[in-house]
């Protein structure tokens, strides 16, 4: 198994878990916390793209 495939699968799982946490925060009326988690998800995506592709 190629290590890049493992890293991408792990990245997708972390993003899905974080999105679920973001949605649960939003439903609990913690909009600021949900927005913060959403920004961290965006940073994770951007950082991993720079780290894996470039």
C-alpha positions in Angstrom: 0.0 0.0 0.0 1.4 3.3 -1.0 2.0 5.7 1.9 0.3 8.6 0.1 -3.0 6.6 -0.1 -2.8 5.9 3.6 -2.2 9.6 4.3 -5.1 10.7 2.1 -7.5 8.2 3.7 -6.4 9.3 7.2 -6.9 13.0 6.1 -10.4 12.3 4.8 -11.4 10.5 8.1 -10.1 13.3 10.2 -12.0 15.9 8.1 -15.2 13.9 8.3 -14.9 13.5 12.1 -14.2 17.2 12.5 -17.2 18.1 10.3 -19.4 15.9 12.5 -18.1 17.7 15.6 -18.7 21.0 13.9 -22.3 20.1 13.1 -22.9 18.9 16.7 -21.5 22.3 18.0 -23.8 24.1 15.6 -26.8 22.2 16.9 -25.9 23.0 20.5 -26.0 26.7 19.6 -22.3 27.1 19.9 -21.9 29.0 16.6 -18.5 30.5 17.5 -17.0 27.1 18.4 -18.4 25.6 15.2 -16.9 28.4 13.1 -13.6 27.9 14.8 -13.6 24.1 14.1 -14.6 24.9 10.5 -11.6 27.2 10.2 -9.3 24.5 11.6 -10.7 22.0 9.0 -9.9 24.5 6.2 -6.4 24.9 7.6 -6.0 21.2 7.7 -7.0 20.8 4.1 -4.8 23.6 2.9 -1.8 22.5 4.9 -2.1 18.9 3.7 -2.4 19.9 0.1 0.8 22.0 0.4 2.5 19.2 2.3 1.5 16.3 0.0 1.3 17.9 -3.5 3.9 20.6 -3.5 
